[in-house]
Amino acid sequence: MGRLNLRAELTRRETQIAELLAWGAAKKEVADLLRISPRTVENTARHIYEKIGIQKATELCVYWFCAKCGVSPSKDPLKRAFIALALLFILLPSELQPRRDDQTAMRPARTTRVVTRTIRGRRSEDNLFNPLDF
């Protein structure tokens, strides 16, 4: 990771896209959520990476937690991992619960129909399999 610019000024749209990407959304999901094209998301992500001074999506997560959640980038790796896990355990359960307005987006679970067949054949007198009966 190069020089992380925590003071980078992002536009409103760049902030929206950076937040969704930092929380693990795919670029196509971001495009669908914000009702923009996937190409726009890719171009905006490239600009975000240039402004912040990063190259990977994982570095974007580090930036987001450092800049927006108050995690200091000067912590040693063990402390940073602990703080990141603590934030995930605090914030993730509320993100996983469906919101009332998202009920229409939820689909019912698919059901599988099981079909069974009975193969009729000759039975031996003692109901044991006899390979000579075929």
C-alpha positions as CSV (number, residue, x, y, z in Angstrom):
1,M,0.0,0.0,0.0
2,G,1.4,3.4,-1.0
3,R,0.8,6.7,0.8
4,L,-2.8,6.7,2.0
5,N,-4.4,10.1,1.7
6,L,-7.0,10.3,4.5
7,R,-7.8,13.9,3.7
8,A,-8.9,13.2,0.1
9,E,-11.9,15.3,-0.9
10,L,-14.5,13.0,-2.5
11,T,-17.6,14.2,-4.2
12,R,-21.0,13.1,-3.0
13,R,-21.3,10.3,-5.6
14,E,-17.7,9.2,-5.0
15,T,-18.5,8.9,-1.3
16,Q,-21.6,6.8,-2.0
17,I,-19.7,4.5,-4.3
18,A,-16.7,4.3,-2.0
19,E,-18.9,3.3,1.0
20,L,-20.7,0.6,-0.8
21,L,-17.4,-0.8,-2.2
22,A,-15.7,-0.6,1.2
23,W,-18.5,-2.7,2.7
24,G,-18.0,-5.4,0.1
25,A,-20.5,-4.7,-2.6
26,A,-19.6,-5.7,-6.1
27,K,-19.4,-3.0,-8.8
28,K,-22.5,-4.4,-10.5
29,E,-24.4,-4.3,-7.2
30,V,-23.4,-0.7,-6.7
31,A,-24.6,0.2,-10.2
32,D,-27.9,-1.5,-9.5
33,L,-28.4,0.2,-6.1
34,L,-27.5,3.7,-7.4
35,R,-29.2,3.2,-10.7
36,I,-26.2,4.0,-12.8
37,S,-24.2,2.0,-15.3
38,P,-21.5,-0.4,-14.2
39,R,-19.0,1.5,-16.5
40,T,-19.7,4.7,-14.4
41,V,-19.0,2.8,-11.2
42,E,-15.7,1.5,-12.7
43,N,-14.6,5.0,-13.8
44,T,-15.6,6.6,-10.5
45,A,-13.8,3.8,-8.5
46,R,-10.7,4.5,-10.6
47,H,-10.9,8.3,-9.7
48,I,-11.4,7.4,-6.0
49,Y,-8.4,5.1,-6.0
50,E,-6.3,7.9,-7.6
51,K,-7.4,10.6,-5.1
52,I,-6.8,8.3,-2.1
53,G,-3.6,6.9,-3.4
54,I,-4.5,3.2,-3.4
55,Q,-4.7,0.4,-5.9
56,K,-6.9,-2.3,-4.4
57,A,-10.4,-2.7,-3.0
58,T,-9.0,-4.0,0.3
59,E,-7.1,-0.8,0.6
60,L,-10.4,1.1,0.1
61,C,-11.7,-0.7,3.1
62,V,-8.7,0.4,5.2
63,Y,-9.2,4.0,4.0
64,W,-13.0,3.9,4.8
65,F,-12.5,2.6,8.3
66,C,-9.6,5.0,9.0
67,A,-11.2,8.1,7.5
68,K,-14.9,7.6,8.4
69,C,-14.9,5.4,11.5
70,G,-12.0,7.0,13.4
71,V,-9.6,4.1,13.2
72,S,-6.0,5.4,13.4
73,P,-3.8,4.2,10.5
74,S,-0.8,4.3,12.8
75,K,-1.9,1.3,14.9
76,D,0.1,-1.8,14.6
77,P,-1.5,-4.6,12.5
78,L,-2.8,-6.6,15.4
79,K,-4.6,-3.6,17.0
80,R,-6.0,-2.6,13.6
81,A,-7.4,-6.1,13.0
82,F,-8.9,-6.1,16.5
83,I,-10.6,-2.7,15.9
84,A,-11.8,-3.7,12.5
85,L,-13.3,-6.9,13.9
86,A,-14.9,-5.0,16.7
87,L,-16.5,-2.6,14.3
88,L,-17.8,-5.4,12.1
89,F,-19.4,-7.2,15.1
90,I,-21.0,-3.9,16.1
91,L,-22.2,-2.7,12.7
92,L,-22.7,-5.9,10.8
93,P,-25.8,-7.3,12.6
94,S,-27.8,-4.1,11.9
95,E,-26.8,-4.3,8.2
96,L,-27.9,-7.9,7.9
97,Q,-31.4,-7.4,9.2
98,P,-34.0,-6.7,6.4
99,R,-35.4,-3.2,6.5
100,R,-39.2,-2.8,6.3
101,D,-38.9,-1.0,2.9
102,D,-36.8,-3.9,1.5
103,Q,-39.6,-6.5,2.1
104,T,-40.7,-6.2,-1.5
105,A,-37.2,-7.0,-2.7
106,M,-37.1,-10.2,-0.8
107,R,-38.0,-13.3,-2.7
108,P,-39.5,-16.5,-1.2
109,A,-37.2,-19.4,-0.9
110,R,-37.3,-21.9,-3.8
111,T,-38.9,-25.2,-3.2
112,T,-37.7,-28.4,-4.8
113,R,-40.2,-31.1,-5.9
114,V,-39.0,-34.6,-5.2
115,V,-40.3,-37.3,-7.5
116,T,-39.9,-40.9,-6.6
117,R,-40.4,-44.0,-8.8
118,T,-41.0,-47.5,-7.8
119,I,-39.3,-50.0,-10.1
120,R,-41.4,-53.2,-10.3
121,G,-39.7,-56.4,-10.9
122,R,-39.7,-60.0,-10.0
123,R,-39.1,-60.7,-6.3
124,S,-37.3,-63.7,-5.1
125,E,-39.2,-65.8,-2.6
126,D,-37.1,-64.7,0.4
127,N,-37.1,-61.0,-0.6
128,L,-33.3,-61.0,-1.0
129,F,-31.5,-59.6,-4.0
130,N,-30.7,-62.4,-6.4
131,P,-28.5,-61.4,-9.4
132,L,-29.6,-64.4,-11.4
133,D,-33.2,-63.2,-11.5
134,F,-32.4,-60.5,-14.1
